[in-house]
Amino acid sequence: MTTWGLIVETTRGSGDHKHLEAQVVVHFTGSRAQALAELERRARSYSPEHPRFPKRRRLLRDGDGFLLVVDGAMQSFLTRFTVAELLEDSGTPVTDEDVIGAPDAPEPAAGKTGRHIGTPAAPAAPGTSPAGPVAGGDVERYTDGVPVRPAWLGRTDLP
């Protein structure tokens, strides 16, 4: 099966500091049509940060994705939703736990890949990770490579 990246590019900031930021929200395994259907579902429920008081909201289909234009009192803000085939990934390999739509994959946990874009993830308990710790070398690390115990913790030479 093909793995697709569901990508969101959204306007951040305001005035002279307005810029676009992009992120791969989730990986999706299935057909292109299924990935587009999931992307449309997410685009319809997306609530952008700006404008604070929207006057008009327009969702448009554009080739491999969607455009969401939200007009505020003074400015318009754009969010682009795109589906793209994953060809290469230099990071951690994509697993069934990271993918929605995989035939044997469990439902994603809230705050992980299955969360709605535009809503914050639930905070993890201090010292834990949704992925759980793994041992690697001489330092115990989470699956994303972050050490479980910071190197500075317990040092006596720091103020």
Wavefront OBJ file of the C-alpha trace (Angstrom):
o trace
v 0.000 0.000 0.000
v 1.079 3.562 -0.644
v 1.838 5.892 2.264
v 0.626 9.464 1.880
v 1.576 12.541 3.866
v -1.288 14.859 4.766
v 0.258 18.326 4.788
v -1.093 21.586 6.183
v 0.379 24.978 5.343
v -1.167 27.762 7.357
v -0.750 31.484 7.901
v 0.924 32.383 11.189
v 1.353 35.814 12.709
v -0.299 38.974 11.486
v 0.495 42.251 9.798
v 4.103 42.521 8.626
v 4.960 39.301 10.475
v 2.545 37.082 8.515
v 4.181 33.943 7.091
v 3.303 30.379 6.080
v 4.300 27.347 8.122
v 3.996 23.784 6.853
v 3.785 20.468 8.667
v 3.028 16.851 7.844
v 0.070 16.273 10.110
v -0.222 12.523 9.659
v 0.828 9.654 7.412
v -1.997 7.743 5.746
v -1.842 4.276 4.158
v -4.356 3.510 1.437
v -5.425 4.737 -1.954
v -5.035 8.341 -3.104
v -8.837 8.715 -3.084
v -8.982 7.539 0.554
v -6.183 9.933 1.511
v -8.016 12.828 -0.194
v -11.229 11.891 1.653
v -9.369 11.971 4.990
v -7.748 15.274 4.040
v -11.139 16.767 3.152
v -12.576 15.606 6.489
v -9.732 17.345 8.301
v -10.001 20.496 6.157
v -13.737 20.817 6.879
v -13.210 20.569 10.655
v -10.045 22.719 10.788
v -10.241 25.852 12.914
v -7.318 28.185 12.181
v -5.669 30.384 14.793
v -6.239 33.520 12.697
v -8.397 35.478 12.262
v -9.731 35.618 15.790
v -13.176 36.742 14.592
v -13.822 35.236 11.141
v -16.315 36.981 8.874
v -16.319 34.496 5.985
v -14.954 30.973 5.442
v -14.433 29.378 2.005
v -13.153 25.836 1.356
v -12.007 25.175 -2.223
v -10.779 21.984 -3.912
v -7.482 22.427 -5.778
v -5.965 19.409 -7.578
v -4.296 17.308 -4.853
v -5.775 19.243 -1.977
v -7.875 22.043 -0.610
v -7.589 25.762 0.113
v -9.283 27.304 3.116
v -9.634 31.086 2.911
v -10.910 32.782 6.049
v -11.643 36.501 5.885
v -11.242 38.556 9.019
v -12.160 42.163 9.700
v -8.953 43.496 8.105
v -7.149 40.589 6.376
v -7.668 37.180 4.795
v -5.808 34.095 5.995
v -4.994 31.033 3.905
v -4.580 27.383 4.856
v -3.530 24.881 2.187
v -4.212 21.158 2.630
v -2.204 18.827 0.378
v -1.895 15.065 -0.021
v 1.501 13.862 -1.245
v 3.016 10.413 -1.695
v 5.814 9.632 0.758
v 8.847 8.654 -1.341
v 11.655 8.968 1.205
v 12.021 9.802 4.884
v 15.415 10.324 6.517
v 13.859 10.298 9.992
v 12.434 7.435 11.983
v 10.776 4.893 9.664
v 7.000 5.144 9.478
v 5.327 2.300 11.369
v 1.712 1.185 11.597
v 1.462 3.079 14.900
v 2.302 6.330 13.082
v -0.140 5.728 10.230
v -3.900 6.013 10.045
v -5.756 3.917 7.528
v -3.400 0.931 7.861
v -5.445 -2.291 7.770
v -4.086 -3.740 11.044
v -3.248 -0.450 12.742
v -5.076 0.312 15.986
v -7.029 3.530 16.252
v -4.567 6.364 16.958
v -4.457 7.693 20.489
v -5.688 11.217 21.108
v -2.782 13.622 21.031
v -0.821 11.462 18.582
v -1.321 11.164 14.842
v -5.095 10.867 14.989
v -5.772 14.220 16.585
v -7.562 16.905 14.656
v -5.261 19.507 13.242
v -5.738 22.906 14.781
v -6.257 21.493 18.279
v -3.403 21.073 20.752
v -2.252 17.615 21.753
v -2.897 16.461 25.296
v 0.212 17.114 27.415
v 2.178 14.060 28.425
v 2.887 13.401 32.068
v 6.296 14.732 33.167
v 9.083 12.266 32.383
v 6.959 10.228 29.967
v 6.405 10.047 26.253
v 3.426 8.722 24.286
v 5.937 6.550 22.445
v 7.530 5.226 25.644
v 11.240 4.974 26.515
v 13.740 2.817 24.641
v 17.330 1.995 25.490
v 19.936 3.203 23.023
v 23.696 3.198 23.693
v 24.599 4.277 27.211
v 21.664 6.714 27.533
v 18.014 5.683 27.765
v 16.099 7.529 25.021
v 12.521 7.833 23.777
v 11.792 6.541 20.272
v 12.186 10.073 18.867
v 15.781 10.214 20.189
v 15.234 12.563 23.137
v 16.961 11.392 26.336
v 14.613 10.230 29.106
v 16.817 11.916 31.720
v 18.380 15.271 30.741
v 22.197 15.327 30.855
v 22.215 18.339 33.212
v 19.936 16.716 35.820
v 21.870 15.903 38.985
v 25.014 17.857 38.053
v 26.525 19.616 41.078
v 28.677 22.087 39.114
v 25.669 24.083 37.858
v 24.180 27.066 39.741
l 1 2 3 4 5 6 7 8 9 10 11 12 13 14 15 16 17 18 19 20 21 22 23 24 25 26 27 28 29 30 31 32 33 34 35 36 37 38 39 40 41 42 43 44 45 46 47 48 49 50 51 52 53 54 55 56 57 58 59 60 61 62 63 64 65 66 67 68 69 70 71 72 73 74 75 76 77 78 79 80 81 82 83 84 85 86 87 88 89 90 91 92 93 94 95 96 97 98 99 100 101 102 103 104 105 106 107 108 109 110 111 112 113 114 115 116 117 118 119 120 121 122 123 124 125 126 127 128 129 130 131 132 133 134 135 136 137 138 139 140 141 142 143 144 145 146 147 148 149 150 151 152 153 154 155 156 157 158 159
